Amino acid sequence: MTARLLTHISALPEHALPAYLYDLTALHEHAAAIRAALPERVQVLYATKANPDPRLLNALREHIDGFEVASAGELAHVRDLFPDAPIAFGGPGKTTADLTHALQAGVERLHVESEHELRVLAGLLGDRTADILLRVNLPIALGPVPLAMGGQPSPFGLDPARLDHCLQLLTQHPQIRLRGIHTHLASGLDAPAQLAAAQQILTWAHDWAHTHELHLTEINIGGGMGVDYHHPARKFDWPSFGTGLHQLLTDHPDLTLRIEPGRSITAYCGWYVTQVLDLKHSHGQAFAVLRGGTHHLRTPATKQHDQPFHIIPTDNWPWPWNRPAIHNQPITLVGQLCTPKDVLATQVPVHRLRTADRIAFTMTGAYAWNISHHQFLMHPTPTFHYLDHVPAAAVTPV
């Protein structure tokens, strides 16, 4: 946490809590470092689903090659913000309206998930053309992974056995141009695991294209770069990943590689700031009841982890009785919802915590507010604040 960030959090008025605070300086620096670590032939498409906040997308635009969207709503959102940005449209279950919108909006790539989807696309084209990638669920064994999208029975992508049928359809519809293969097999992988998967994907794609006498110009290996909520300082090793990709691409001189990171780009720039409303003990355990909760920040409930946090003491105590406090014991941080699942962190040791102190949950820049069940119990929505980009020399670390 920087001194500038701490000042902003401390200065937020109580009526503005809970609040999301996005550090755009940190986002600029992180995204620039990612871009610098990757080879020139690796293109970065930001996975909009991770966080579609317009200010974040605008901060990212200079560091990425385009956007990946997974719905017509995301497509319209990105196209309104960036009329000329390259867009790849992926995701299962595309409707006829979705595909029509994609054609009208001029998306650069359509990621086709099934033989049926390919047939629907062909029927909608008319005199238009479409550049596509076939998403394939490759039979690649990845071992234990936090979230498997492929390499096993899955609703995502084509079974390789159906690819020949797709090639037959493509010969009948030359206005659909096959540019390459898309495969996003898992999320939460570290750099060595991502490189191992990339090597297997490139090898498979090369052999498949050679067998069918196809010229593929690009491979998209998806996202899924690991973010470790248990150890926030352990970030994905982008420099070693970039070095490894450079070595892999030497064997494929005419190929462009695309990746679709989301969480690993924006997670670290976000903070969810709230306040301790009450402290209580129940059957020997301590609980802190906070403003807000998982209806604002669903990530820890979804991934079943303790959201990392900082305690920001405040001396504001307006009541005539002694201020409730705990010292040197574990505490569970919960929200205001009428459910025992409204838990943000469980039995985390703290040195001191008092009613009215502030809690700043870190790593909330992705899959946080935008995936939460906002209307449950109809509590007020959080406020949103942005630390605009300033040169790194102007920020003094704490």
TACOR-V471330 format. One record per residue. N is the residue number from 1. RES is the residue in one small letter. OMEGA is omega in degrees with one decimal (none if undefined). Layout:
((N:RES:OMEGA) (N:RES:OMEGA))
This chain:
((1:m:179.0) (2:t:176.9) (3:a:179.4) (4:r:179.5) (5:l:179.6) (6:l:178.5) (7:t:179.8) (8:h:-179.0) (9:i:-178.7) (10:s:-176.0) (11:a:179.5) (12:l:178.4) (13:p:-176.5) (14:e:-177.5) (15:h:178.7) (16:a:-178.4) (17:l:-6.8) (18:p:-177.4) (19:a:167.2) (20:y:178.9) (21:l:-178.9) (22:y:-179.1) (23:d:-176.1) (24:l:173.6) (25:t:179.4) (26:a:-179.9) (27:l:177.1) (28:h:-175.3) (29:e:-179.3) (30:h:-179.3) (31:a:178.0) (32:a:178.9) (33:a:176.8) (34:i:-179.0) (35:r:-178.1) (36:a:-177.5) (37:a:-171.8) (38:l:176.6) (39:p:-177.8) (40:e:-177.1) (41:r:173.0) (42:v:178.4) (43:q:-178.2) (44:v:172.1) (45:l:-179.7) (46:y:178.1) (47:a:-173.0) (48:t:-178.4) (49:k:-177.7) (50:a:175.0) (51:n:-177.6) (52:p:-178.2) (53:d:-175.4) (54:p:-179.4) (55:r:177.4) (56:l:179.7) (57:l:179.0) (58:n:177.6) (59:a:-177.8) (60:l:-165.4) (61:r:-175.8) (62:e:-175.6) (63:h:-175.3) (64:i:-178.4) (65:d:-179.5) (66:g:-174.5) (67:f:169.4) (68:e:178.5) (69:v:-176.3) (70:a:176.1) (71:s:176.0) (72:a:177.1) (73:g:176.4) (74:e:178.9) (75:l:179.9) (76:a:-179.4) (77:h:-178.2) (78:v:-178.0) (79:r:176.5) (80:d:-178.9) (81:l:-173.6) (82:f:-173.2) (83:p:-174.3) (84:d:-176.1) (85:a:172.2) (86:p:-178.2) (87:i:170.1) (88:a:-177.0) (89:f:-179.9) (90:g:177.1) (91:g:-179.9) (92:p:172.7) (93:g:176.7) (94:k:176.8) (95:t:174.6) (96:t:178.0) (97:a:178.0) (98:d:-177.8) (99:l:177.2) (100:t:178.1) (101:h:-179.2) (102:a:178.9) (103:l:-179.5) (104:q:-178.2) (105:a:177.4) (106:g:178.1) (107:v:-176.9) (108:e:-179.7) (109:r:169.4) (110:l:177.2) (111:h:-174.5) (112:v:-171.2) (113:e:-174.3) (114:s:175.7) (115:e:178.7) (116:h:179.8) (117:e:177.9) (118:l:178.3) (119:r:179.1) (120:v:179.0) (121:l:179.7) (122:a:-179.4) (123:g:-177.6) (124:l:-168.5) (125:l:-172.2) (126:g:178.9) (127:d:178.9) (128:r:174.5) (129:t:178.1) (130:a:173.8) (131:d:-173.4) (132:i:162.8) (133:l:172.4) (134:l:176.5) (135:r:-173.8) (136:v:174.0) (137:n:-173.5) (138:l:178.8) (139:p:-178.8) (140:i:179.7) (141:a:-178.3) (142:l:-174.4) (143:g:179.7) (144:p:178.8) (145:v:179.8) (146:p:-177.7) (147:l:-178.2) (148:a:176.3) (149:m:-177.5) (150:g:-175.9) (151:g:-178.6) (152:q:176.2) (153:p:-171.0) (154:s:174.9) (155:p:-173.5) (156:f:172.6) (157:g:-177.0) (158:l:165.8) (159:d:-179.2) (160:p:-179.7) (161:a:-178.3) (162:r:-175.3) (163:l:179.1) (164:d:177.5) (165:h:178.4) (166:c:178.9) (167:l:176.6) (168:q:177.7) (169:l:-178.3) (170:l:177.0) (171:t:179.3) (172:q:-176.2) (173:h:-176.1) (174:p:177.2) (175:q:172.0) (176:i:-173.7) (177:r:178.6) (178:l:-179.3) (179:r:-178.0) (180:g:-175.1) (181:i:172.5) (182:h:174.3) (183:t:175.4) (184:h:-168.6) (185:l:-174.4) (186:a:174.9) (187:s:178.0) (188:g:-177.3) (189:l:173.0) (190:d:-173.5) (191:a:178.4) (192:p:179.4) (193:a:177.6) (194:q:179.6) (195:l:178.6) (196:a:178.3) (197:a:-179.7) (198:a:179.4) (199:q:179.0) (200:q:179.6) (201:i:-179.0) (202:l:178.6) (203:t:179.4) (204:w:-177.1) (205:a:179.1) (206:h:-178.6) (207:d:179.5) (208:w:-179.9) (209:a:179.5) (210:h:180.0) (211:t:-175.6) (212:h:178.5) (213:e:179.4) (214:l:173.9) (215:h:178.3) (216:l:-178.8) (217:t:-179.1) (218:e:173.8) (219:i:177.5) (220:n:-177.6) (221:i:175.9) (222:g:-178.8) (223:g:177.6) (224:g:176.8) (225:m:-168.6) (226:g:171.6) (227:v:-172.9) (228:d:-179.7) (229:y:178.7) (230:h:-180.0) (231:h:-172.8) (232:p:-178.7) (233:a:179.6) (234:r:-178.9) (235:k:177.1) (236:f:-175.2) (237:d:-178.4) (238:w:178.6) (239:p:179.7) (240:s:176.3) (241:f:178.4) (242:g:177.8) (243:t:179.1) (244:g:178.6) (245:l:177.4) (246:h:178.8) (247:q:178.6) (248:l:-175.2) (249:l:176.6) (250:t:178.0) (251:d:-178.8) (252:h:-169.6) (253:p:-177.1) (254:d:-171.8) (255:l:169.2) (256:t:178.4) (257:l:177.8) (258:r:174.0) (259:i:-175.3) (260:e:178.3) (261:p:176.3) (262:g:-178.4) (263:r:-174.7) (264:s:176.3) (265:i:-169.3) (266:t:-175.1) (267:a:-169.8) (268:y:-176.4) (269:c:-173.0) (270:g:176.4) (271:w:174.2) (272:y:-172.0) (273:v:179.9) (274:t:-170.0) (275:q:176.2) (276:v:177.9) (277:l:-173.8) (278:d:172.4) (279:l:-179.8) (280:k:174.7) (281:h:178.9) (282:s:178.6) (283:h:173.5) (284:g:179.2) (285:q:-178.6) (286:a:179.1) (287:f:170.6) (288:a:177.4) (289:v:-173.9) (290:l:165.5) (291:r:178.1) (292:g:-178.9) (293:g:-174.9) (294:t:172.9) (295:h:171.5) (296:h:-173.8) (297:l:-172.8) (298:r:-173.2) (299:t:-176.7) (300:p:177.2) (301:a:-179.6) (302:t:-175.2) (303:k:177.8) (304:q:176.1) (305:h:172.6) (306:d:178.8) (307:q:179.4) (308:p:-177.2) (309:f:171.8) (310:h:172.4) (311:i:178.6) (312:i:-176.2) (313:p:173.2) (314:t:-179.8) (315:d:-178.9) (316:n:177.7) (317:w:-170.5) (318:p:-170.9) (319:w:-176.5) (320:p:-179.8) (321:w:-178.6) (322:n:-176.7) (323:r:176.9) (324:p:-178.5) (325:a:170.7) (326:i:-178.4) (327:h:170.4) (328:n:175.3) (329:q:177.6) (330:p:178.8) (331:i:175.6) (332:t:-178.7) (333:l:-177.3) (334:v:179.0) (335:g:-173.5) (336:q:-173.9) (337:l:-179.4) (338:c:178.2) (339:t:177.7) (340:p:178.3) (341:k:-178.9) (342:d:-174.5) (343:v:-179.6) (344:l:176.1) (345:a:-172.4) (346:t:173.0) (347:q:178.2) (348:v:-179.8) (349:p:175.2) (350:v:177.6) (351:h:178.1) (352:r:174.6) (353:l:-177.6) (354:r:171.9) (355:t:-178.2) (356:a:171.2) (357:d:179.2) (358:r:176.0) (359:i:176.6) (360:a:177.3) (361:f:179.9) (362:t:177.9) (363:m:-178.9) (364:t:179.5) (365:g:-179.6) (366:a:177.7) (367:y:-177.5) (368:a:179.8) (369:w:-171.4) (370:n:176.5) (371:i:-173.5) (372:s:-177.1) (373:h:-166.8) (374:h:-170.2) (375:q:-178.3) (376:f:-176.3) (377:l:172.0) (378:m:171.7) (379:h:176.7) (380:p:175.9) (381:t:176.9) (382:p:170.7) (383:t:-176.2) (384:f:-175.1) (385:h:-174.4) (386:y:169.3) (387:l:-176.0) (388:d:-176.0) (389:h:172.2) (390:v:178.5) (391:p:-176.7) (392:a:-178.2) (393:a:-178.9) (394:a:-178.0) (395:v:180.0) (396:t:-178.7) (397:p:174.9) (398:v:none))
